[in-house]
Amino acid sequence: MMIKAAYFPTIIYAKDVNLDNRLFEREVIAWADKDKGVKRTNMNGWHSTTNMHEIPVFKPLVKELFKMQSEIFQEEWLDSEPILGNMWANINPPGGYNRPHLHPNSHFSGVYYIKTPKNSGQIVFNEPRSTAHMVMPKRKENKGEPPPHLWREVRVDPLEGRIIIFPAWLWHCVDPNQSNDIRISVSFNFLQKGFNV
């Protein structure tokens, strides 16, 4: 019998929460109307300043992020406690997208979805092991889709009310918004207490 073990996995965590997204939507739009924001990986969209976690109206979201991140710390055998390094809002209008990037100087990064019209842009995660790209074997075409442990790219639909948290070193991007409405999300970075000096 063949022995099979899966080592070096990359875990992407997700959790659905029940928050007032219509309130968040109004607040983010009002924020964007009075603040030009910053330019990072966002193309044709708006990226707020990174102090969103300090704004009182978003405290219920911050509480849920800490709760989930604490669960992840337990799951990953991490000592100490999580610290929210920064947090910001994103508005991607039709055609807006985010270029491939990662989040340096953080342990975990994530996204929360406030408003996600259909076809408003999947988040795409790429194979993190650079050496795995040295060989691109031909897969069997008549067997259907290969199992997830063989994927080189993972595409995740944005769902309103969902938090996704992943290792900050994992390359990702956001596809162009192909809907006729805006897509609103929140991004954030967590550190481990003791590493934020």
Secondary structure, 3 states (H helix, E strand, C coil): CCCCCCCCCCCCEEEECCCCHHHHHHHHHHHHHHCCCECCCEECCEECCCEHHHCHHHHHHHHHHHHHHHHHHHHCCCCCCEEEEEEEEEEECCCCEEEEECCCCCCEEEEEEEECCCCCCCEEEECCCHHHHHCCCCCCCCCCCCCHHHCCEEEECCCCCEEEEEECCCCEEECCCCCCCCEEEEEEEEEECCCCC
